[in-house]
Amino acid sequence: MTLKEQELENIKNATGNIPHNVRCAYVNGMNLRSLYAEMEKDILFNLGEHPAPEVLRLGNCAGHMFGHVRAKDGNSFATLKIMLDLSEASDAFKESYAVLQPMLDRIAELEAEILAERETAALALHALNEAEAAAREKAEALLAKDPTVAAARKALEAAQPALVPVPVEHPKPFRGTLKIEDGKAVPVEA
């Protein structure tokens, strides 16, 4: 385990020592932020997809916008915005954000650094493996051309006995009837 991995583990363990109500305040506030950002993105997309019929006449657009807001969960969006503002203004969220956010930022930073180090090490290992494979091929080519190695191979071939194939006869399978005589199986002639 590297020093960065150890520091990362220590920070993750330290987040477990933070009181439950502080963690809950942080998680609730961050979830409200996430929901608000998602809903805002959806509403802006829908406004872009369904523009007002007469852009320069605001009076004629009021009905269109009112219908659009009602149809696209405008009340939910407004309620969520109020809840988010209340959550972010609360002392519990401010305290939890001040405690947890630096830890989480450091965790993300360490994870990115560890990942970058691992990628760099993987690239270096890949380059080393390629260099070793090229060196092996070069060495094998040199061995094949070396006269001393060629002479030693010829001497080895001459010293080894020649392999002569020996025919093996397999018995023919028995197809018939057997009877037992004196404890031995004897074929019955037909």
GIUR-V444505 format. One record per backbone hydrogen bond with DSSP energy under -1.0 kcal/mol. CO is the residue of the C=O (numbers start at 1). NH is the residue of the N-H. E is the energy in kcal/mol with one decimal. If there is no record, write none. Layout:
co:CO nh:NH e:E
co:CO nh:NH e:E
This chain:
co:2 nh:6 e:-2.2
co:3 nh:7 e:-2.6
co:4 nh:8 e:-2.6
co:5 nh:9 e:-2.3
co:6 nh:10 e:-2.4
co:7 nh:11 e:-2.5
co:8 nh:12 e:-2.4
co:9 nh:13 e:-2.2
co:10 nh:14 e:-2.1
co:11 nh:15 e:-1.8
co:14 nh:17 e:-1.3
co:19 nh:23 e:-2.1
co:20 nh:24 e:-2.8
co:21 nh:25 e:-2.1
co:22 nh:26 e:-2.0
co:23 nh:27 e:-2.8
co:24 nh:28 e:-2.9
co:25 nh:29 e:-2.1
co:26 nh:30 e:-2.6
co:27 nh:31 e:-2.4
co:28 nh:32 e:-2.3
co:29 nh:33 e:-2.0
co:30 nh:34 e:-2.3
co:31 nh:35 e:-2.8
co:32 nh:36 e:-2.6
co:33 nh:37 e:-2.5
co:34 nh:38 e:-2.2
co:35 nh:39 e:-2.7
co:36 nh:40 e:-2.8
co:37 nh:41 e:-2.1
co:38 nh:42 e:-2.1
co:39 nh:43 e:-2.6
co:40 nh:44 e:-2.5
co:41 nh:45 e:-2.1
co:42 nh:46 e:-2.5
co:43 nh:47 e:-2.4
co:44 nh:48 e:-1.9
co:45 nh:49 e:-1.9
co:46 nh:50 e:-1.8
co:54 nh:57 e:-1.0
co:61 nh:65 e:-2.7
co:62 nh:66 e:-2.8
co:63 nh:67 e:-2.5
co:64 nh:68 e:-2.2
co:65 nh:69 e:-2.9
co:66 nh:70 e:-2.2
co:67 nh:71 e:-2.4
co:68 nh:72 e:-2.2
co:69 nh:74 e:-2.8
co:73 nh:77 e:-2.1
co:74 nh:78 e:-2.5
co:75 nh:79 e:-2.6
co:76 nh:80 e:-2.6
co:77 nh:81 e:-2.2
co:78 nh:82 e:-2.1
co:79 nh:83 e:-2.5
co:80 nh:84 e:-2.5
co:81 nh:85 e:-2.4
co:82 nh:86 e:-2.5
co:83 nh:87 e:-2.5
co:84 nh:88 e:-2.9
co:85 nh:89 e:-1.6
co:90 nh:94 e:-2.0
co:91 nh:95 e:-2.6
co:92 nh:96 e:-2.5
co:93 nh:97 e:-3.0
co:94 nh:98 e:-2.2
co:95 nh:99 e:-1.7
co:96 nh:100 e:-3.2
co:97 nh:101 e:-1.8
co:100 nh:104 e:-2.7
co:101 nh:105 e:-2.7
co:102 nh:106 e:-2.2
co:103 nh:107 e:-2.4
co:104 nh:108 e:-2.4
co:105 nh:109 e:-2.3
co:106 nh:110 e:-2.9
co:107 nh:111 e:-2.7
co:108 nh:112 e:-2.1
co:109 nh:113 e:-2.3
co:110 nh:114 e:-2.9
co:111 nh:115 e:-2.4
co:112 nh:116 e:-2.3
co:113 nh:117 e:-2.5
co:114 nh:118 e:-2.5
co:115 nh:119 e:-2.4
co:116 nh:120 e:-2.4
co:117 nh:121 e:-2.6
co:118 nh:122 e:-2.5
co:119 nh:123 e:-2.3
co:120 nh:124 e:-2.3
co:121 nh:125 e:-2.5
co:122 nh:126 e:-2.3
co:123 nh:127 e:-2.4
co:124 nh:128 e:-2.4
co:125 nh:129 e:-2.6
co:126 nh:130 e:-2.2
co:127 nh:131 e:-2.3
co:128 nh:132 e:-2.7
co:129 nh:133 e:-2.3
co:130 nh:134 e:-2.2
co:131 nh:135 e:-2.3
co:132 nh:136 e:-2.5
co:133 nh:137 e:-2.3
co:134 nh:138 e:-2.2
co:135 nh:139 e:-2.6
co:136 nh:140 e:-2.8
co:137 nh:141 e:-2.1
co:138 nh:142 e:-2.1
co:139 nh:143 e:-2.4
co:140 nh:144 e:-2.1
co:141 nh:145 e:-1.2
co:142 nh:146 e:-1.2
co:146 nh:150 e:-2.0
co:147 nh:151 e:-2.3
co:148 nh:152 e:-2.1
co:149 nh:153 e:-2.2
co:150 nh:154 e:-2.1
co:151 nh:155 e:-2.2
co:152 nh:156 e:-2.1
co:153 nh:157 e:-2.5
co:154 nh:158 e:-2.2
co:155 nh:159 e:-1.9
co:156 nh:160 e:-1.6
co:177 nh:188 e:-3.1
co:179 nh:186 e:-3.4
co:181 nh:184 e:-2.0
co:184 nh:181 e:-2.9
co:186 nh:179 e:-3.0
